[in-house]
Amino acid sequence: MSLDKVKKDIHLWKEELRSKTDARPQKEWKLSSLRHDLEQMKYTMESYKAELGTELPSQLSVQEQKEVDRLNDKIQQLSKEAKDAYHARMKLETEKTEKETQLEHNLFRKREELESRLAEVSEQDLAERLQEAQEELKEAENRIEAEKRTVDEVESRLASLMQDQRRLEAELEARRAEEKDYAERIQDDQQSLEKMQSKQSQLFKKKEENMKKIRDLGSLPADAFDKFQDKTPKQLYKLLDKANRELKRYSHVNKKALDQFVSHSEEKEKLLKRKDELDKAHQAIIELMNALDQQKYEAITLTFKQVSKNFQDIFKKLVPEGRAELVMHRGKRAADGDEGSDNEGRDTSAGPIPDVELFTGVGIRVSFTGETADMRDMNQLSGGQKSLVALTLIFAIQKCDPAPFYLFDEIDAALDAQYRAAVADMIKDLKSDAQFITTTFRPELLESAEKYYGVKFRNKVSD
């Protein structure tokens, strides 16, 4: 703690002590006044009590009774004031005691402590502090010198910046003068441009008039420009006047006939060119249709051959002693030149075009009794035989184009026992390419199944 701060604290405590000491007589006088008032009130109260103890006449007048009531009220009021004065006295005495205690234990002790600390400050400490103050002063002077140098640098830089500012302002004024000059030039050029645009508009108008005259004049021969290229305008006007005089002799002739001929000739060329394009497009469409028909024919033929072969092989496995075949039904080709023929307009130079419309359907012929027995159509077979043939066709198609799974509902209901076992073996052979889900009341399909579930019908509900 520095010496100045110690002195300052001592001064503050002395001022506070002086303030408390100055306020003490006033508070003691107030306490004495309150004590005097309290003694006076006690005396008055004793006097009133003595009066209350005397015997009163047996009968009081109204005026006397009012006086008695007033005195009673006064007694109560004085008693209350005496009680309040007593409490005030006790409060003041308590406050006095607290202040005296504070002076004794705090202020006086603090003053003594500060005086003791002040006495402990030696001359050596003062010398050291003086040395420190001198060093701080020297350091402050050094900082002031540094700040002065900084200020000088800033002033020098400021002067340079002011010079640059004046130079830039001069350049700005010059640029503004140039801008004003350019603005005046632009205004002059704008006026010149408006004049040129007006002149251009007049020239365009004159050009349109001359173009109209040229159109009215009609088409010129192809060598007209080469023929009259070296002529002067004066010579051209003379030739034009001569031509106009000669044209008057043919005033009845249609002057636009040549233009119309040229126009119609050009239109004819465009139409012929368009016809060639349409012919090429038509030929391309015909070739595309032929290619698509060929692809459809090949796809139908190939698929039929595969399904037919699979049908024969599978039927042979299901009915070892039987024989079956698929028959493609074909219609008759329409006569050449008949209306509505599909091949009308097609190019047949490369050979006959397959007509897929000739395929009208597929027939089935089977024999269950041997290779040499007569083949029968579907409508001649029994119900069980029809079911077996239908399953054979499904299996044949499945081998050609397998589906993910098949759901068969009691397919063996109308089959004989031997055919049910054969169908179960066939499903077992084909299960590697597809999943088969079947429902049955027979044991043959269950023998080859991987998983099976039993369903019961109880109370009209499947379980």
C-alpha positions as CSV (number, residue, x, y, z in Angstrom):
1,M,0.0,0.0,0.0
2,S,1.5,3.4,-1.0
3,L,2.0,6.3,1.5
4,D,-0.6,8.5,-0.3
5,K,-3.3,5.9,0.0
6,V,-2.5,5.5,3.8
7,K,-2.8,9.2,4.3
8,K,-6.0,9.3,2.3
9,D,-7.5,6.5,4.4
10,I,-6.5,8.3,7.7
11,H,-8.1,11.5,6.4
12,L,-11.3,9.7,5.6
13,W,-11.5,8.0,9.0
14,K,-10.8,11.3,10.8
15,E,-13.6,13.0,8.8
16,E,-16.0,10.3,9.7
17,L,-15.0,10.4,13.4
18,R,-15.4,14.2,13.4
19,S,-18.8,13.9,11.9
20,K,-19.9,11.4,14.5
21,T,-18.5,13.6,17.3
22,D,-20.2,16.7,16.0
23,A,-23.6,14.8,15.9
24,R,-23.2,13.5,19.5
25,P,-24.2,16.7,21.4
26,Q,-27.3,17.2,19.3
27,K,-28.4,13.6,20.0
28,E,-27.6,14.1,23.8
29,W,-29.7,17.3,23.9
30,K,-32.5,15.5,22.1
31,L,-32.3,12.7,24.6
32,S,-32.3,15.2,27.6
33,S,-35.4,16.9,26.1
34,L,-37.2,13.6,25.8
35,R,-36.3,12.7,29.4
36,H,-37.7,16.1,30.6
37,D,-40.9,15.5,28.6
38,L,-41.2,12.1,30.0
39,E,-40.8,13.4,33.7
40,Q,-43.4,16.1,32.9
41,M,-45.8,13.5,31.6
42,K,-45.2,11.3,34.6
43,Y,-46.0,14.2,36.9
44,T,-49.2,15.0,35.0
45,M,-50.2,11.4,35.0
46,E,-49.7,11.2,38.8
47,S,-51.8,14.4,39.3
48,Y,-54.6,12.9,37.2
49,K,-54.4,9.6,39.2
50,A,-54.7,11.6,42.5
51,E,-57.7,13.4,41.1
52,L,-59.3,10.1,40.1
53,G,-58.7,8.8,43.6
54,T,-60.8,11.6,45.3
55,E,-64.5,11.1,46.0
56,L,-66.9,12.7,43.6
57,P,-70.3,14.0,44.3
58,S,-73.0,11.4,44.0
59,Q,-74.5,13.3,41.1
60,L,-72.7,15.2,38.3
61,S,-74.1,17.7,36.0
62,V,-74.0,17.2,32.3
63,Q,-71.2,19.7,32.0
64,E,-69.2,18.0,34.7
65,Q,-69.7,14.6,33.1
66,K,-68.4,16.0,29.7
67,E,-65.4,17.4,31.5
68,V,-64.8,14.0,33.2
69,D,-65.0,12.2,29.8
70,R,-62.6,14.7,28.3
71,L,-60.1,14.2,31.1
72,N,-60.3,10.4,30.7
73,D,-59.6,10.8,27.0
74,K,-56.7,13.1,27.8
75,I,-55.3,10.6,30.4
76,Q,-55.4,7.8,27.7
77,Q,-53.7,10.0,25.2
78,L,-51.0,11.1,27.7
79,S,-50.5,7.4,28.7
80,K,-49.9,6.5,25.0
81,E,-47.5,9.4,24.6
82,A,-45.6,8.4,27.7
83,K,-45.3,4.9,26.4
84,D,-44.1,6.1,23.0
85,A,-41.6,8.5,24.7
86,Y,-40.3,5.6,26.7
87,H,-39.8,3.5,23.5
88,A,-38.1,6.4,21.8
89,R,-35.8,6.8,24.8
90,M,-34.8,3.2,24.7
91,K,-34.2,3.3,21.0
92,L,-32.0,6.4,21.4
93,E,-30.0,4.9,24.2
94,T,-29.5,1.7,22.1
95,E,-28.3,3.8,19.2
96,K,-26.0,5.8,21.5
97,T,-24.5,2.6,22.8
98,E,-23.9,1.3,19.3
99,K,-22.2,4.5,18.1
100,E,-20.0,4.6,21.2
101,T,-19.1,0.9,20.6
102,Q,-18.3,1.6,16.9
103,L,-16.1,4.6,17.9
104,E,-14.3,2.5,20.5
105,H,-13.8,-0.7,18.5
106,N,-13.7,0.5,14.9
107,L,-12.8,4.1,14.3
108,F,-10.3,4.6,17.1
109,R,-8.7,1.3,16.5
110,K,-8.5,2.0,12.7
111,R,-6.9,5.4,13.4
112,E,-4.4,3.8,15.7
113,E,-3.6,1.1,13.1
114,L,-3.1,3.7,10.4
115,E,-1.0,5.9,12.6
116,S,1.1,2.8,13.5
117,R,1.6,1.9,9.8
118,L,2.4,5.5,9.0
119,A,5.1,5.5,11.7
120,E,6.6,2.3,10.3
121,V,7.3,3.9,6.9
122,S,11.1,4.6,7.0
123,E,13.2,7.0,5.2
124,Q,14.7,4.1,3.2
125,D,11.3,3.2,1.9
126,L,10.6,6.8,1.0
127,A,13.9,6.8,-0.9
128,E,13.1,3.6,-2.7
129,R,9.7,4.9,-3.6
130,L,11.2,8.1,-4.8
131,Q,13.7,6.1,-6.9
132,E,10.8,4.1,-8.3
133,A,8.9,7.3,-9.0
134,Q,11.9,8.8,-10.8
135,E,12.3,5.6,-12.9
136,E,8.6,5.7,-13.7
137,L,9.0,9.4,-14.6
138,K,11.9,8.6,-16.9
139,E,10.0,5.8,-18.5
140,A,7.1,8.2,-19.0
141,E,9.4,10.7,-20.6
142,N,10.7,8.0,-22.9
143,R,7.2,7.1,-23.9
144,I,6.5,10.8,-24.5
145,E,9.5,11.0,-26.8
146,A,8.4,7.9,-28.6
147,E,4.9,9.3,-29.0
148,K,6.4,12.6,-30.3
149,R,8.3,10.7,-32.9
150,T,5.2,8.8,-33.8
151,V,3.3,12.1,-34.0
152,D,6.1,13.5,-36.3
153,E,5.8,10.4,-38.5
154,V,2.1,10.7,-38.6
155,E,2.3,14.4,-39.5
156,S,4.8,13.6,-42.2
157,R,2.6,10.9,-43.6
158,L,-0.4,13.2,-43.3
159,A,1.5,15.9,-45.2
160,S,2.3,13.3,-47.9
161,L,-1.3,12.2,-48.0
162,M,-2.5,15.8,-48.3
163,Q,-0.1,16.3,-51.2
164,D,-1.5,13.2,-52.8
165,Q,-5.0,14.4,-52.2
166,R,-4.3,17.7,-53.9
167,R,-2.8,15.8,-56.8
168,L,-5.8,13.5,-57.1
169,E,-8.1,16.5,-56.9
170,A,-6.3,18.1,-59.7
171,E,-6.5,14.9,-61.7
172,L,-10.2,14.7,-60.9
173,E,-10.8,18.2,-62.1
174,A,-9.0,17.2,-65.3
175,R,-11.1,14.1,-65.7
176,R,-14.2,16.1,-65.1
177,A,-13.1,18.5,-67.8
178,E,-12.5,15.6,-70.2
179,E,-15.8,14.1,-69.3
180,K,-17.6,17.4,-70.0
181,D,-15.7,17.5,-73.4
182,Y,-16.7,13.9,-74.1
183,A,-20.3,14.7,-73.2
184,E,-20.3,17.6,-75.6
185,R,-18.9,15.4,-78.3
186,I,-21.5,12.7,-77.6
187,Q,-24.2,15.3,-77.9
188,D,-22.8,16.4,-81.2
189,D,-22.5,12.8,-82.4
190,Q,-26.1,12.1,-81.2
191,Q,-27.3,15.0,-83.3
192,S,-25.3,13.7,-86.3
193,L,-26.7,10.2,-85.7
194,E,-30.2,11.5,-85.7
195,K,-29.6,13.2,-89.0
196,M,-28.0,10.1,-90.4
197,Q,-31.0,8.0,-89.2
198,S,-33.4,10.4,-90.8
199,K,-31.4,10.2,-94.0
200,Q,-31.3,6.4,-93.7
201,S,-35.0,6.3,-93.3
202,Q,-35.4,8.3,-96.4
203,L,-33.0,6.0,-98.3
204,F,-34.9,2.9,-97.1
205,K,-38.1,4.5,-98.3
206,K,-36.6,5.2,-101.6
207,K,-35.2,1.7,-101.8
208,E,-38.7,0.2,-101.2
209,E,-40.0,2.4,-104.0
210,N,-37.3,1.2,-106.3
211,M,-37.9,-2.4,-105.3
212,K,-41.6,-2.0,-106.1
213,K,-40.6,-0.6,-109.5
214,I,-38.3,-3.6,-110.1
215,R,-41.1,-6.0,-109.1
216,D,-43.4,-4.2,-111.5
217,L,-40.8,-4.4,-114.2
218,G,-40.7,-8.2,-113.9
219,S,-38.0,-10.7,-114.1
220,L,-34.8,-9.9,-116.1
221,P,-32.8,-12.4,-118.1
222,A,-29.9,-14.0,-116.4
223,D,-27.3,-12.1,-118.6
224,A,-28.9,-8.7,-118.1
225,F,-26.5,-7.6,-115.3
226,D,-23.5,-8.7,-117.3
227,K,-24.8,-7.0,-120.4
228,F,-25.5,-3.6,-118.8
229,Q,-22.8,-3.7,-116.1
230,D,-20.5,-1.3,-118.0
231,K,-23.3,1.2,-119.0
232,T,-23.5,4.6,-117.4
233,P,-26.8,5.7,-115.7
234,K,-27.3,8.1,-118.6
235,Q,-27.0,5.3,-121.2
236,L,-29.2,3.1,-119.1
237,Y,-32.0,5.8,-119.0
238,K,-31.7,6.1,-122.8
239,L,-32.0,2.3,-123.3
240,L,-34.9,2.3,-120.8
241,D,-36.8,5.0,-122.7
242,K,-36.3,3.1,-125.9
243,A,-37.5,-0.2,-124.3
244,N,-40.6,1.6,-122.9
245,R,-41.5,2.9,-126.4
246,E,-41.1,-0.6,-127.9
247,L,-43.2,-2.1,-125.0
248,K,-46.1,0.2,-125.9
249,R,-46.5,-1.8,-129.1
250,Y,-47.1,-5.0,-127.0
251,S,-49.5,-3.5,-124.4
252,H,-52.0,-6.3,-124.9
253,V,-49.5,-9.0,-123.9
254,N,-49.5,-10.4,-120.3
255,K,-46.3,-8.9,-118.9
256,K,-46.4,-11.2,-115.9
257,A,-46.5,-14.4,-117.9
258,L,-42.7,-15.0,-117.6
259,D,-42.8,-14.4,-113.8
260,Q,-45.7,-16.8,-113.5
261,F,-43.9,-19.4,-115.6
262,V,-40.8,-19.0,-113.5
263,S,-42.8,-19.2,-110.3
264,H,-44.7,-22.3,-111.4
265,S,-41.5,-23.9,-112.6
266,E,-39.9,-23.4,-109.2
267,E,-43.0,-24.8,-107.5
268,K,-42.9,-27.8,-109.8
269,E,-39.3,-28.5,-108.9
270,K,-40.2,-28.3,-105.2
271,L,-43.1,-30.7,-105.6
272,L,-40.9,-33.2,-107.5
273,K,-38.3,-33.0,-104.9
274,R,-40.9,-33.5,-102.2
275,K,-42.3,-36.5,-104.2
276,D,-38.8,-38.1,-104.3
277,E,-38.5,-37.6,-100.5
278,L,-41.9,-39.2,-99.9
279,D,-41.1,-42.1,-102.2
280,K,-37.8,-42.7,-100.3
281,A,-39.7,-42.5,-97.0
282,H,-42.4,-44.9,-98.3
283,Q,-39.7,-47.3,-99.5
284,A,-38.0,-47.2,-96.1
285,I,-41.3,-47.9,-94.4
286,I,-42.0,-50.8,-96.7
287,E,-38.6,-52.2,-96.0
288,L,-39.1,-51.8,-92.3
289,M,-42.5,-53.6,-92.5
290,N,-40.9,-56.4,-94.5
291,A,-38.2,-56.7,-91.9
292,L,-40.7,-56.8,-89.0
293,D,-42.9,-59.3,-90.8
294,Q,-39.8,-61.5,-91.4
295,Q,-38.8,-61.2,-87.7
296,K,-42.4,-62.0,-86.6
297,Y,-42.5,-65.0,-89.0
298,E,-39.2,-66.3,-87.8
299,A,-40.1,-65.8,-84.1
300,I,-43.5,-67.6,-84.5
301,T,-41.9,-70.4,-86.5
302,L,-39.0,-70.8,-84.1
303,T,-41.3,-70.7,-81.0
304,F,-43.7,-73.2,-82.6
305,K,-40.9,-75.6,-83.4
306,Q,-39.5,-75.4,-79.8
307,V,-42.9,-75.8,-78.2
308,S,-43.9,-78.6,-80.6
309,K,-40.7,-80.5,-79.9
310,N,-41.1,-80.1,-76.1
311,F,-44.8,-81.1,-76.4
312,Q,-43.9,-84.3,-78.2
313,D,-41.1,-85.2,-75.8
314,I,-43.1,-84.4,-72.6
315,F,-46.2,-86.3,-73.9
316,K,-44.0,-89.3,-74.7
317,K,-42.7,-89.2,-71.0
318,L,-46.3,-88.9,-69.6
319,V,-47.7,-91.5,-72.1
320,P,-44.9,-93.8,-73.2
321,E,-47.2,-95.7,-75.6
322,G,-48.8,-92.5,-77.0
323,R,-47.9,-90.0,-79.6
324,A,-48.8,-86.3,-79.9
325,E,-48.1,-83.4,-82.2
326,L,-48.9,-79.7,-82.6
327,V,-50.3,-78.6,-86.0
328,M,-50.1,-75.0,-87.3
329,H,-53.3,-73.9,-89.0
330,R,-52.7,-71.6,-92.0
331,G,-55.2,-69.6,-94.1
332,K,-55.2,-68.9,-97.8
333,R,-53.3,-65.9,-99.3
334,A,-55.5,-63.3,-100.9
335,A,-55.4,-63.1,-104.6
336,D,-53.0,-60.6,-106.2
337,G,-54.6,-57.3,-106.8
338,D,-57.5,-57.8,-104.4
339,E,-58.5,-54.7,-102.4
340,G,-57.2,-54.7,-98.9
341,S,-54.2,-57.1,-99.5
342,D,-51.5,-56.6,-96.9
343,N,-48.8,-56.9,-99.5
344,E,-50.1,-54.1,-101.6
345,G,-47.2,-51.8,-102.7
346,R,-44.5,-54.0,-101.2
347,D,-41.3,-54.9,-103.0
348,T,-41.3,-58.6,-103.7
349,S,-38.2,-58.6,-105.9
350,A,-36.1,-60.3,-103.2
351,G,-38.6,-63.2,-102.9
352,P,-42.0,-63.8,-101.3
353,I,-42.6,-61.9,-98.1
354,P,-43.8,-64.1,-95.2
355,D,-47.3,-63.3,-94.3
356,V,-47.9,-63.8,-90.6
357,E,-51.6,-63.2,-91.1
358,L,-51.7,-66.7,-92.7
359,F,-51.2,-68.2,-89.2
360,T,-54.8,-68.7,-88.0
361,G,-54.2,-71.0,-85.0
362,V,-52.6,-74.1,-83.5
363,G,-54.2,-77.6,-83.4
364,I,-53.4,-80.6,-81.2
365,R,-53.6,-84.2,-82.3
366,V,-52.8,-87.1,-80.0
367,S,-53.0,-90.9,-79.7
368,F,-53.0,-92.7,-76.4
369,T,-53.0,-96.3,-77.8
370,G,-49.8,-96.6,-79.9
371,E,-47.7,-95.2,-82.6
372,T,-49.7,-96.7,-85.4
373,A,-53.1,-95.8,-84.0
374,D,-55.2,-93.0,-85.5
375,M,-54.6,-89.5,-84.2
376,R,-57.5,-87.7,-82.6
377,D,-58.4,-84.1,-82.1
378,M,-59.1,-82.5,-78.7
379,N,-62.9,-82.6,-79.0
380,Q,-62.6,-86.4,-79.4
381,L,-60.8,-86.9,-76.0
382,S,-62.2,-87.7,-72.6
383,G,-62.0,-85.2,-69.6
384,G,-58.9,-86.9,-68.1
385,Q,-57.2,-87.0,-71.5
386,K,-57.9,-83.4,-72.1
387,S,-56.4,-82.5,-68.7
388,L,-53.3,-84.5,-69.5
389,V,-52.9,-82.8,-72.9
390,A,-53.4,-79.4,-71.4
391,L,-50.7,-80.1,-68.7
392,T,-48.4,-81.3,-71.5
393,L,-48.8,-78.0,-73.4
394,I,-48.2,-76.0,-70.2
395,F,-45.0,-77.9,-69.4
396,A,-43.8,-77.5,-73.1
397,I,-44.3,-73.8,-72.9
398,Q,-42.6,-73.6,-69.5
399,K,-39.5,-75.3,-70.9
400,C,-39.4,-72.8,-73.7
401,D,-40.1,-69.6,-71.6
402,P,-40.1,-70.5,-67.8
403,A,-42.3,-68.4,-65.4
404,P,-41.2,-67.8,-61.8
405,F,-43.9,-70.0,-60.3
406,Y,-47.1,-72.0,-61.2
407,L,-50.2,-72.5,-59.2
408,F,-52.2,-75.7,-60.0
409,D,-55.6,-76.3,-58.4
410,E,-56.5,-80.0,-58.4
411,I,-55.0,-80.7,-61.8
412,D,-55.0,-84.4,-61.0
413,A,-58.7,-84.6,-60.1
414,A,-59.6,-86.2,-63.5
415,L,-56.4,-88.1,-64.1
416,D,-55.9,-91.8,-63.7
417,A,-53.5,-93.0,-61.1
418,Q,-50.7,-93.8,-63.6
419,Y,-51.0,-90.4,-65.2
420,R,-51.0,-88.7,-61.7
421,A,-47.7,-90.3,-60.9
422,A,-46.2,-89.3,-64.3
423,V,-47.3,-85.7,-63.8
424,A,-45.7,-85.7,-60.3
425,D,-42.4,-87.0,-61.8
426,M,-42.6,-84.3,-64.5
427,I,-43.1,-81.5,-62.0
428,K,-40.2,-82.9,-60.0
429,D,-38.0,-82.7,-63.2
430,L,-39.0,-79.1,-63.9
431,K,-38.8,-77.7,-60.4
432,S,-35.2,-76.5,-60.9
433,D,-36.4,-73.7,-63.3
434,A,-39.7,-72.7,-61.5
435,Q,-41.7,-73.2,-58.4
436,F,-44.9,-75.3,-58.5
437,I,-47.7,-74.8,-56.0
438,T,-50.4,-77.4,-56.2
439,T,-53.6,-78.4,-54.4
440,T,-54.7,-82.1,-54.5
441,F,-56.7,-84.7,-52.8
442,R,-54.5,-87.5,-54.1
443,P,-51.3,-89.0,-52.6
444,E,-49.2,-89.1,-55.9
445,L,-48.3,-85.4,-55.9
446,L,-47.4,-85.4,-52.3
447,E,-44.8,-88.1,-52.7
448,S,-42.6,-85.8,-54.9
449,A,-43.3,-82.6,-53.0
450,E,-40.7,-80.9,-50.9
451,K,-43.2,-79.2,-48.5
452,Y,-46.9,-79.8,-48.0
453,Y,-49.6,-78.4,-45.8
454,G,-52.9,-80.1,-44.7
455,V,-56.2,-78.1,-44.9
456,K,-59.3,-79.3,-43.0
457,F,-62.8,-78.0,-43.4
458,R,-64.5,-77.6,-40.0
459,N,-67.7,-75.7,-39.3
460,K,-67.7,-74.4,-42.8
461,V,-64.3,-72.9,-42.3
462,S,-61.0,-74.0,-43.7
463,D,-58.4,-74.7,-41.1
